[in-house]
Amino acid sequence: MMIPQQWTSPCGNSCTHKYAALTQIPWRVFCKKGCEANGDSWEECIGDCNEICYKDPVIKDHPWSAYIDRSPGQDDNSVECYNACITGCAYKLNIPMEEVDAFHRNRSPKPENVKKTPAMPTVDIPRADDVTSTSA
């Protein structure tokens, strides 16, 4: 019979212990995504975490499509997501936490946010042939 500690991988258990508080459940999930990342190297895992945590255009050459990407959203949340995911990668690849902490501090700036340009207001100006004639 399996005991609860055996239900998940050792990496997943490490994430559960690190992000044990109820308020940390989202970060626990992203840590476990780092554990489950496809890459077998640190660089590949970092790439997976970037894709998971930051908004990128979903449709090539259409920046507006970043709004339909399923990332955490706000800048602060993206950073927390990224840090949790990288922690999961470290657990998976047995990288010492000291290296991970140094990596967090030295991380390059996140990708630029896509800014929505406000639409110009349209003013409907009636043309001469659209104005009904009135007679007195």
N, C-alpha and C positions, 0 to 999 in steps of 0.2 A: 504494500500500500504506500502511495506517495504522501509525503507530508507537505504542507503548504510551501515551505522553502524550496521544494523541488519543482513546483509548478512553473516557475520561470527560470531563465538562464541565470548564472551567477552575475552576469552583467545587469540584467533586469533587477535582480535583488539589490545590487549596489545602488541603482537608481532609486529604488523604493526606499532604501534607508536614507539616502542623501536628501531626497525630497519627500519626507514623511508627513509633513504638515498638510492639513486639508487645503490650505491656501496655495500649496505648492503642487497640487495635482497636475495642472497644465505642464509644468516644467518636468515633472516625473514622466509624463507622456513623451515629451520631446527628448528627454534623456534616453528613454527606451528606443526611440526612433534612431538615435545615434548607435545604440547597441545593435539594431537591426539593419543598419546601413549596408548597402550592397558592397561598398568598397572594402578591400582587404588591406589598404594602406592608409596612413594618416592623411595624406593629401586627398585621396578619394573620399574619405569620410568627411573631411572638411568641406569638400565640394557638395556632398549630399546635404550637409547641414545648411550651407548657403542656399541651396535650392528650396529646402523645407522652410527656412525661417525668414527669407526676404522676398518681397514682391518683385517679380520679373514679368515682363510682358508674356502672356500665354501665346499670343499670336505674333509671329515674327513681324517686325516693322510696324507694329501697331501698339505704341506705348500705352494707350488707354486700356488695353486688355490686361494690364497688371492689376486692375481693380477686381478681376474675377479670379485671381490667383488665391489659393487657400492658405495663405500664410497668417501669422498671428496679428498682422495689422499695424498697430502703433509702433513707432520707432523703439520705445522702451521694451515693448513686448518682443519685438524681433531680436533685440540684443539678448534678453533673458532666454529666449528660445534657443538662440545660437549657442550661448554659454552652456545651457543644459544639454543640448545635442552633442557638443564637443566633449562634454564630460562623459556622455555615454560612449562616444568613440574611444575615449581614453580607457574606460573600463573594458571595453571590448578588446582593445589592442594592447592592454597591460602597460599603458604609458603612465609614468609617475605623475601625480597631481601637481607637483611643483612645476613640471614642464607645461601642463595645461594652464595653470594660473599665469605663467609668464606669457603664454600664447594669447590669453584673453587680453592682457594689457597691451600687447604689441599688435593686435589685430588691425588690419587696414580698415579704412572707413567703409561703412556699408554702401551698397549700391545706391545711386541717386534715386530719390523718390520721384515718382512720376507726378508731375504737377498738372492738374486739370486747368486748361486755359478757359477763362469764363467766356461764354458765348456773347457775341455782340447783340445788344437788344435790337430787335427789328421794329421799325416804325412803319406803319401802313399809311402811306400818303396817297390819298385818292387822286386818281387821274381825271382829266376833264370828261372823258367818256363814261366814267363810273358815277359821276355826280348827277343825281336826278334833277331835272329842270323843274323849277317851280315857277308858276305864273301867278300873278296877283289878280 
